[in-house]
Amino acid sequence: MTTLLYRGHEYLQHKDPADKQPVELTYRRKVYTSRRDQASTKHPLLTYRGKSYTK
């Protein structure tokens, strides 16, 4: 068992570590920026007690 530390307290992990292969993450600037721009233009119009606003 592996001893872990959280906020100064030690505890034992009760499950075995996963035997998965690590995944290499990639950064795709063009995809990220285009999706960020799409998300920023889609602001739903919200209404609360007769007042309209966007989030």
mmJSON file of the N, C-alpha and C atoms, coordinates in Angstrom:
{"data_MODEL":{"atom_site":{
"group_PDB":["ATOM","ATOM","ATOM","ATOM","ATOM","ATOM","ATOM","ATOM","ATOM","ATOM","ATOM","ATOM","ATOM","ATOM","ATOM","ATOM","ATOM","ATOM","ATOM","ATOM","ATOM","ATOM","ATOM","ATOM","ATOM","ATOM","ATOM","ATOM","ATOM","ATOM","ATOM","ATOM","ATOM","ATOM","ATOM","ATOM","ATOM","ATOM","ATOM","ATOM","ATOM","ATOM","ATOM","ATOM","ATOM","ATOM","ATOM","ATOM","ATOM","ATOM","ATOM","ATOM","ATOM","ATOM","ATOM","ATOM","ATOM","ATOM","ATOM","ATOM","ATOM","ATOM","ATOM","ATOM","ATOM","ATOM","ATOM","ATOM","ATOM","ATOM","ATOM","ATOM","ATOM","ATOM","ATOM","ATOM","ATOM","ATOM","ATOM","ATOM","ATOM","ATOM","ATOM","ATOM","ATOM","ATOM","ATOM","ATOM","ATOM","ATOM","ATOM","ATOM","ATOM","ATOM","ATOM","ATOM","ATOM","ATOM","ATOM","ATOM","ATOM","ATOM","ATOM","ATOM","ATOM","ATOM","ATOM","ATOM","ATOM","ATOM","ATOM","ATOM","ATOM","ATOM","ATOM","ATOM","ATOM","ATOM","ATOM","ATOM","ATOM","ATOM","ATOM","ATOM","ATOM","ATOM","ATOM","ATOM","ATOM","ATOM","ATOM","ATOM","ATOM","ATOM","ATOM","ATOM","ATOM","ATOM","ATOM","ATOM","ATOM","ATOM","ATOM","ATOM","ATOM","ATOM","ATOM","ATOM","ATOM","ATOM","ATOM","ATOM","ATOM","ATOM","ATOM","ATOM","ATOM","ATOM","ATOM","ATOM","ATOM","ATOM","ATOM","ATOM","ATOM"],
"id":[1,2,3,4,5,6,7,8,9,10,11,12,13,14,15,16,17,18,19,20,21,22,23,24,25,26,27,28,29,30,31,32,33,34,35,36,37,38,39,40,41,42,43,44,45,46,47,48,49,50,51,52,53,54,55,56,57,58,59,60,61,62,63,64,65,66,67,68,69,70,71,72,73,74,75,76,77,78,79,80,81,82,83,84,85,86,87,88,89,90,91,92,93,94,95,96,97,98,99,100,101,102,103,104,105,106,107,108,109,110,111,112,113,114,115,116,117,118,119,120,121,122,123,124,125,126,127,128,129,130,131,132,133,134,135,136,137,138,139,140,141,142,143,144,145,146,147,148,149,150,151,152,153,154,155,156,157,158,159,160,161,162,163,164,165],
"type_symbol":["N","C","C","N","C","C","N","C","C","N","C","C","N","C","C","N","C","C","N","C","C","N","C","C","N","C","C","N","C","C","N","C","C","N","C","C","N","C","C","N","C","C","N","C","C","N","C","C","N","C","C","N","C","C","N","C","C","N","C","C","N","C","C","N","C","C","N","C","C","N","C","C","N","C","C","N","C","C","N","C","C","N","C","C","N","C","C","N","C","C","N","C","C","N","C","C","N","C","C","N","C","C","N","C","C","N","C","C","N","C","C","N","C","C","N","C","C","N","C","C","N","C","C","N","C","C","N","C","C","N","C","C","N","C","C","N","C","C","N","C","C","N","C","C","N","C","C","N","C","C","N","C","C","N","C","C","N","C","C","N","C","C","N","C","C"],
"label_atom_id":["N","CA","C","N","CA","C","N","CA","C","N","CA","C","N","CA","C","N","CA","C","N","CA","C","N","CA","C","N","CA","C","N","CA","C","N","CA","C","N","CA","C","N","CA","C","N","CA","C","N","CA","C","N","CA","C","N","CA","C","N","CA","C","N","CA","C","N","CA","C","N","CA","C","N","CA","C","N","CA","C","N","CA","C","N","CA","C","N","CA","C","N","CA","C","N","CA","C","N","CA","C","N","CA","C","N","CA","C","N","CA","C","N","CA","C","N","CA","C","N","CA","C","N","CA","C","N","CA","C","N","CA","C","N","CA","C","N","CA","C","N","CA","C","N","CA","C","N","CA","C","N","CA","C","N","CA","C","N","CA","C","N","CA","C","N","CA","C","N","CA","C","N","CA","C","N","CA","C","N","CA","C","N","CA","C","N","CA","C","N","CA","C"],
"label_alt_id":[null,null,null,null,null,null,null,null,null,null,null,null,null,null,null,null,null,null,null,null,null,null,null,null,null,null,null,null,null,null,null,null,null,null,null,null,null,null,null,null,null,null,null,null,null,null,null,null,null,null,null,null,null,null,null,null,null,null,null,null,null,null,null,null,null,null,null,null,null,null,null,null,null,null,null,null,null,null,null,null,null,null,null,null,null,null,null,null,null,null,null,null,null,null,null,null,null,null,null,null,null,null,null,null,null,null,null,null,null,null,null,null,null,null,null,null,null,null,null,null,null,null,null,null,null,null,null,null,null,null,null,null,null,null,null,null,null,null,null,null,null,null,null,null,null,null,null,null,null,null,null,null,null,null,null,null,null,null,null,null,null,null,null,null,null],
"label_comp_id":["MET","MET","MET","THR","THR","THR","THR","THR","THR","LEU","LEU","LEU","LEU","LEU","LEU","TYR","TYR","TYR","ARG","ARG","ARG","GLY","GLY","GLY","HIS","HIS","HIS","GLU","GLU","GLU","TYR","TYR","TYR","LEU","LEU","LEU","GLN","GLN","GLN","HIS","HIS","HIS","LYS","LYS","LYS","ASP","ASP","ASP","PRO","PRO","PRO","ALA","ALA","ALA","ASP","ASP","ASP","LYS","LYS","LYS","GLN","GLN","GLN","PRO","PRO","PRO","VAL","VAL","VAL","GLU","GLU","GLU","LEU","LEU","LEU","THR","THR","THR","TYR","TYR","TYR","ARG","ARG","ARG","ARG","ARG","ARG","LYS","LYS","LYS","VAL","VAL","VAL","TYR","TYR","TYR","THR","THR","THR","SER","SER","SER","ARG","ARG","ARG","ARG","ARG","ARG","ASP","ASP","ASP","GLN","GLN","GLN","ALA","ALA","ALA","SER","SER","SER","THR","THR","THR","LYS","LYS","LYS","HIS","HIS","HIS","PRO","PRO","PRO","LEU","LEU","LEU","LEU","LEU","LEU","THR","THR","THR","TYR","TYR","TYR","ARG","ARG","ARG","GLY","GLY","GLY","LYS","LYS","LYS","SER","SER","SER","TYR","TYR","TYR","THR","THR","THR","LYS","LYS","LYS"],
"label_asym_id":["A","A","A","A","A","A","A","A","A","A","A","A","A","A","A","A","A","A","A","A","A","A","A","A","A","A","A","A","A","A","A","A","A","A","A","A","A","A","A","A","A","A","A","A","A","A","A","A","A","A","A","A","A","A","A","A","A","A","A","A","A","A","A","A","A","A","A","A","A","A","A","A","A","A","A","A","A","A","A","A","A","A","A","A","A","A","A","A","A","A","A","A","A","A","A","A","A","A","A","A","A","A","A","A","A","A","A","A","A","A","A","A","A","A","A","A","A","A","A","A","A","A","A","A","A","A","A","A","A","A","A","A","A","A","A","A","A","A","A","A","A","A","A","A","A","A","A","A","A","A","A","A","A","A","A","A","A","A","A","A","A","A","A","A","A"],
"label_entity_id":["1","1","1","1","1","1","1","1","1","1","1","1","1","1","1","1","1","1","1","1","1","1","1","1","1","1","1","1","1","1","1","1","1","1","1","1","1","1","1","1","1","1","1","1","1","1","1","1","1","1","1","1","1","1","1","1","1","1","1","1","1","1","1","1","1","1","1","1","1","1","1","1","1","1","1","1","1","1","1","1","1","1","1","1","1","1","1","1","1","1","1","1","1","1","1","1","1","1","1","1","1","1","1","1","1","1","1","1","1","1","1","1","1","1","1","1","1","1","1","1","1","1","1","1","1","1","1","1","1","1","1","1","1","1","1","1","1","1","1","1","1","1","1","1","1","1","1","1","1","1","1","1","1","1","1","1","1","1","1","1","1","1","1","1","1"],
"label_seq_id":[1,1,1,2,2,2,3,3,3,4,4,4,5,5,5,6,6,6,7,7,7,8,8,8,9,9,9,10,10,10,11,11,11,12,12,12,13,13,13,14,14,14,15,15,15,16,16,16,17,17,17,18,18,18,19,19,19,20,20,20,21,21,21,22,22,22,23,23,23,24,24,24,25,25,25,26,26,26,27,27,27,28,28,28,29,29,29,30,30,30,31,31,31,32,32,32,33,33,33,34,34,34,35,35,35,36,36,36,37,37,37,38,38,38,39,39,39,40,40,40,41,41,41,42,42,42,43,43,43,44,44,44,45,45,45,46,46,46,47,47,47,48,48,48,49,49,49,50,50,50,51,51,51,52,52,52,53,53,53,54,54,54,55,55,55],
"pdbx_PDB_ins_code":[null,null,null,null,null,null,null,null,null,null,null,null,null,null,null,null,null,null,null,null,null,null,null,null,null,null,null,null,null,null,null,null,null,null,null,null,null,null,null,null,null,null,null,null,null,null,null,null,null,null,null,null,null,null,null,null,null,null,null,null,null,null,null,null,null,null,null,null,null,null,null,null,null,null,null,null,null,null,null,null,null,null,null,null,null,null,null,null,null,null,null,null,null,null,null,null,null,null,null,null,null,null,null,null,null,null,null,null,null,null,null,null,null,null,null,null,null,null,null,null,null,null,null,null,null,null,null,null,null,null,null,null,null,null,null,null,null,null,null,null,null,null,null,null,null,null,null,null,null,null,null,null,null,null,null,null,null,null,null,null,null,null,null,null,null],
"Cartn_x":[0.831,0.0,0.878,0.375,1.089,0.614,1.555,1.201,1.129,-0.014,-0.239,-0.315,-0.081,-0.122,-1.125,-2.084,-3.075,-3.277,-2.957,-3.085,-2.423,-1.245,-0.469,-0.821,-1.827,-2.233,-1.871,-1.255,-0.903,-2.031,-2.262,-3.25,-2.833,-3.41,-3.089,-4.093,-3.595,-4.479,-5.002,-6.312,-6.925,-7.136,-6.729,-6.857,-5.51,-5.303,-4.037,-3.964,-2.758,-2.607,-3.027,-3.56,-4.006,-2.799,-2.96,-1.891,-2.067,-2.533,-2.754,-1.471,-1.367,-0.25,-0.497,0.54,0.345,-0.076,-0.857,-1.342,-0.582,-0.046,0.661,-0.333,-0.453,-1.372,-0.67,-1.42,-0.857,-1.626,-0.972,-1.567,-1.723,-2.937,-3.216,-3.763,-2.897,-3.246,-4.427,-4.431,-5.49,-6.851,-6.907,-8.162,-8.623,-7.687,-8.025,-8.572,-7.89,-8.34,-9.661,-9.863,-11.129,-12.297,-12.121,-13.194,-13.442,-12.381,-12.543,-13.325,-13.025,-13.743,-15.208,-15.474,-16.863,-17.632,-17.009,-17.679,-17.944,-17.056,-17.233,-18.332,-18.673,-19.718,-21.105,-21.193,-22.486,-22.901,-23.444,-23.94,-25.459,-26.038,-27.495,-28.108,-29.26,-29.975,-30.78,-30.492,-31.146,-32.095,-33.169,-34.143,-34.409,-34.346,-34.64,-35.53,-36.747,-37.728,-37.929,-38.01,-38.291,-37.074,-35.93,-34.692,-33.911,-33.48,-32.683,-31.202,-30.411,-28.965,-28.279,-27.01,-26.215,-25.155,-24.809,-23.807,-22.432],
"Cartn_y":[-1.187,0.0,1.253,2.27,3.526,4.471,5.105,6.091,7.456,8.118,9.422,10.483,11.724,12.835,13.865,14.242,15.249,16.183,17.444,18.472,18.069,17.48,17.129,15.803,15.097,13.812,12.701,11.65,10.509,9.497,8.874,7.819,6.824,5.636,4.581,4.591,4.388,4.272,2.841,2.682,1.371,0.679,1.283,0.598,0.623,-0.371,-0.485,0.54,1.004,1.946,1.291,2.098,1.591,1.218,0.187,-0.26,0.304,1.523,2.149,2.799,2.876,3.573,5.081,5.864,7.316,7.869,8.946,9.585,10.886,11.093,12.343,13.358,14.488,15.53,16.477,16.954,17.895,19.199,20.261,21.588,22.004,22.24,22.676,24.087,25.032,26.434,26.858,26.475,26.919,26.382,25.115,24.515,25.184,25.4,26.013,27.424,28.234,29.614,29.695,28.834,28.891,28.471,27.459,27.037,28.062,28.708,29.757,30.93,31.293,32.387,32.036,30.791,30.372,30.431,30.009,29.999,31.408,32.338,33.697,34.442,34.016,34.696,34.142,32.998,32.38,32.681,33.857,34.223,34.149,33.249,33.167,34.387,34.787,35.895,35.339,35.794,35.307,36.362,35.924,36.842,36.456,37.431,37.21,38.342,37.991,38.961,40.108,39.765,40.765,41.504,41.331,41.986,41.015,41.448,40.618,40.909,39.872,40.022,38.861,39.002,37.92,37.513,36.271,35.763,35.958],
"Cartn_z":[0.0,0.0,0.0,-0.625,-0.723,0.373,1.065,2.077,1.407,1.548,0.949,2.035,1.663,2.597,2.088,2.925,2.553,3.728,3.544,4.57,5.889,5.766,6.943,7.579,7.038,7.598,6.625,7.145,6.312,6.318,5.174,5.099,4.035,4.089,3.136,1.998,0.807,-0.35,-0.383,-0.467,-0.362,-1.694,-2.78,-4.066,-4.78,-5.612,-6.322,-7.448,-7.772,-8.881,-10.203,-11.099,-12.406,-13.26,-14.063,-14.953,-16.363,-16.468,-17.774,-18.274,-19.581,-20.194,-20.089,-19.872,-19.815,-21.173,-21.142,-22.357,-22.534,-23.718,-23.994,-24.547,-23.86,-24.286,-25.247,-26.222,-27.186,-27.132,-27.48,-27.495,-28.939,-29.338,-30.705,-30.644,-30.858,-30.685,-31.541,-32.799,-33.701,-33.256,-32.877,-32.424,-31.13,-30.213,-28.925,-29.121,-29.905,-30.078,-30.823,-31.818,-32.556,-31.659,-30.837,-29.931,-28.836,-28.377,-27.37,-27.946,-29.194,-29.837,-30.071,-30.455,-30.651,-29.333,-28.278,-26.978,-26.477,-26.785,-26.291,-27.037,-28.244,-29.003,-28.711,-28.057,-27.766,-26.335,-26.111,-24.793,-24.829,-24.06,-24.054,-23.371,-23.835,-23.221,-22.061,-20.874,-19.669,-19.149,-18.505,-17.935,-16.496,-15.61,-14.202,-13.717,-13.319,-12.83,-13.811,-15.083,-16.102,-16.624,-16.014,-16.464,-17.314,-18.496,-19.379,-19.178,-19.24,-19.128,-19.8,-20.057,-20.633,-19.632,-19.672,-18.74,-19.304],
"occupancy":[1.0,1.0,1.0,1.0,1.0,1.0,1.0,1.0,1.0,1.0,1.0,1.0,1.0,1.0,1.0,1.0,1.0,1.0,1.0,1.0,1.0,1.0,1.0,1.0,1.0,1.0,1.0,1.0,1.0,1.0,1.0,1.0,1.0,1.0,1.0,1.0,1.0,1.0,1.0,1.0,1.0,1.0,1.0,1.0,1.0,1.0,1.0,1.0,1.0,1.0,1.0,1.0,1.0,1.0,1.0,1.0,1.0,1.0,1.0,1.0,1.0,1.0,1.0,1.0,1.0,1.0,1.0,1.0,1.0,1.0,1.0,1.0,1.0,1.0,1.0,1.0,1.0,1.0,1.0,1.0,1.0,1.0,1.0,1.0,1.0,1.0,1.0,1.0,1.0,1.0,1.0,1.0,1.0,1.0,1.0,1.0,1.0,1.0,1.0,1.0,1.0,1.0,1.0,1.0,1.0,1.0,1.0,1.0,1.0,1.0,1.0,1.0,1.0,1.0,1.0,1.0,1.0,1.0,1.0,1.0,1.0,1.0,1.0,1.0,1.0,1.0,1.0,1.0,1.0,1.0,1.0,1.0,1.0,1.0,1.0,1.0,1.0,1.0,1.0,1.0,1.0,1.0,1.0,1.0,1.0,1.0,1.0,1.0,1.0,1.0,1.0,1.0,1.0,1.0,1.0,1.0,1.0,1.0,1.0,1.0,1.0,1.0,1.0,1.0,1.0],
"B_iso_or_equiv":[0.0,0.0,0.0,0.0,0.0,0.0,0.0,0.0,0.0,0.0,0.0,0.0,0.0,0.0,0.0,0.0,0.0,0.0,0.0,0.0,0.0,0.0,0.0,0.0,0.0,0.0,0.0,0.0,0.0,0.0,0.0,0.0,0.0,0.0,0.0,0.0,0.0,0.0,0.0,0.0,0.0,0.0,0.0,0.0,0.0,0.0,0.0,0.0,0.0,0.0,0.0,0.0,0.0,0.0,0.0,0.0,0.0,0.0,0.0,0.0,0.0,0.0,0.0,0.0,0.0,0.0,0.0,0.0,0.0,0.0,0.0,0.0,0.0,0.0,0.0,0.0,0.0,0.0,0.0,0.0,0.0,0.0,0.0,0.0,0.0,0.0,0.0,0.0,0.0,0.0,0.0,0.0,0.0,0.0,0.0,0.0,0.0,0.0,0.0,0.0,0.0,0.0,0.0,0.0,0.0,0.0,0.0,0.0,0.0,0.0,0.0,0.0,0.0,0.0,0.0,0.0,0.0,0.0,0.0,0.0,0.0,0.0,0.0,0.0,0.0,0.0,0.0,0.0,0.0,0.0,0.0,0.0,0.0,0.0,0.0,0.0,0.0,0.0,0.0,0.0,0.0,0.0,0.0,0.0,0.0,0.0,0.0,0.0,0.0,0.0,0.0,0.0,0.0,0.0,0.0,0.0,0.0,0.0,0.0,0.0,0.0,0.0,0.0,0.0,0.0],
"pdbx_formal_charge":[null,null,null,null,null,null,null,null,null,null,null,null,null,null,null,null,null,null,null,null,null,null,null,null,null,null,null,null,null,null,null,null,null,null,null,null,null,null,null,null,null,null,null,null,null,null,null,null,null,null,null,null,null,null,null,null,null,null,null,null,null,null,null,null,null,null,null,null,null,null,null,null,null,null,null,null,null,null,null,null,null,null,null,null,null,null,null,null,null,null,null,null,null,null,null,null,null,null,null,null,null,null,null,null,null,null,null,null,null,null,null,null,null,null,null,null,null,null,null,null,null,null,null,null,null,null,null,null,null,null,null,null,null,null,null,null,null,null,null,null,null,null,null,null,null,null,null,null,null,null,null,null,null,null,null,null,null,null,null,null,null,null,null,null,null],
"auth_seq_id":[1,1,1,2,2,2,3,3,3,4,4,4,5,5,5,6,6,6,7,7,7,8,8,8,9,9,9,10,10,10,11,11,11,12,12,12,13,13,13,14,14,14,15,15,15,16,16,16,17,17,17,18,18,18,19,19,19,20,20,20,21,21,21,22,22,22,23,23,23,24,24,24,25,25,25,26,26,26,27,27,27,28,28,28,29,29,29,30,30,30,31,31,31,32,32,32,33,33,33,34,34,34,35,35,35,36,36,36,37,37,37,38,38,38,39,39,39,40,40,40,41,41,41,42,42,42,43,43,43,44,44,44,45,45,45,46,46,46,47,47,47,48,48,48,49,49,49,50,50,50,51,51,51,52,52,52,53,53,53,54,54,54,55,55,55],
"auth_comp_id":["MET","MET","MET","THR","THR","THR","THR","THR","THR","LEU","LEU","LEU","LEU","LEU","LEU","TYR","TYR","TYR","ARG","ARG","ARG","GLY","GLY","GLY","HIS","HIS","HIS","GLU","GLU","GLU","TYR","TYR","TYR","LEU","LEU","LEU","GLN","GLN","GLN","HIS","HIS","HIS","LYS","LYS","LYS","ASP","ASP","ASP","PRO","PRO","PRO","ALA","ALA","ALA","ASP","ASP","ASP","LYS","LYS","LYS","GLN","GLN","GLN","PRO","PRO","PRO","VAL","VAL","VAL","GLU","GLU","GLU","LEU","LEU","LEU","THR","THR","THR","TYR","TYR","TYR","ARG","ARG","ARG","ARG","ARG","ARG","LYS","LYS","LYS","VAL","VAL","VAL","TYR","TYR","TYR","THR","THR","THR","SER","SER","SER","ARG","ARG","ARG","ARG","ARG","ARG","ASP","ASP","ASP","GLN","GLN","GLN","ALA","ALA","ALA","SER","SER","SER","THR","THR","THR","LYS","LYS","LYS","HIS","HIS","HIS","PRO","PRO","PRO","LEU","LEU","LEU","LEU","LEU","LEU","THR","THR","THR","TYR","TYR","TYR","ARG","ARG","ARG","GLY","GLY","GLY","LYS","LYS","LYS","SER","SER","SER","TYR","TYR","TYR","THR","THR","THR","LYS","LYS","LYS"],
"auth_asym_id":["A","A","A","A","A","A","A","A","A","A","A","A","A","A","A","A","A","A","A","A","A","A","A","A","A","A","A","A","A","A","A","A","A","A","A","A","A","A","A","A","A","A","A","A","A","A","A","A","A","A","A","A","A","A","A","A","A","A","A","A","A","A","A","A","A","A","A","A","A","A","A","A","A","A","A","A","A","A","A","A","A","A","A","A","A","A","A","A","A","A","A","A","A","A","A","A","A","A","A","A","A","A","A","A","A","A","A","A","A","A","A","A","A","A","A","A","A","A","A","A","A","A","A","A","A","A","A","A","A","A","A","A","A","A","A","A","A","A","A","A","A","A","A","A","A","A","A","A","A","A","A","A","A","A","A","A","A","A","A","A","A","A","A","A","A"],
"auth_atom_id":["N","CA","C","N","CA","C","N","CA","C","N","CA","C","N","CA","C","N","CA","C","N","CA","C","N","CA","C","N","CA","C","N","CA","C","N","CA","C","N","CA","C","N","CA","C","N","CA","C","N","CA","C","N","CA","C","N","CA","C","N","CA","C","N","CA","C","N","CA","C","N","CA","C","N","CA","C","N","CA","C","N","CA","C","N","CA","C","N","CA","C","N","CA","C","N","CA","C","N","CA","C","N","CA","C","N","CA","C","N","CA","C","N","CA","C","N","CA","C","N","CA","C","N","CA","C","N","CA","C","N","CA","C","N","CA","C","N","CA","C","N","CA","C","N","CA","C","N","CA","C","N","CA","C","N","CA","C","N","CA","C","N","CA","C","N","CA","C","N","CA","C","N","CA","C","N","CA","C","N","CA","C","N","CA","C","N","CA","C","N","CA","C"],
"pdbx_PDB_model_num":[1,1,1,1,1,1,1,1,1,1,1,1,1,1,1,1,1,1,1,1,1,1,1,1,1,1,1,1,1,1,1,1,1,1,1,1,1,1,1,1,1,1,1,1,1,1,1,1,1,1,1,1,1,1,1,1,1,1,1,1,1,1,1,1,1,1,1,1,1,1,1,1,1,1,1,1,1,1,1,1,1,1,1,1,1,1,1,1,1,1,1,1,1,1,1,1,1,1,1,1,1,1,1,1,1,1,1,1,1,1,1,1,1,1,1,1,1,1,1,1,1,1,1,1,1,1,1,1,1,1,1,1,1,1,1,1,1,1,1,1,1,1,1,1,1,1,1,1,1,1,1,1,1,1,1,1,1,1,1,1,1,1,1,1,1]
}}}
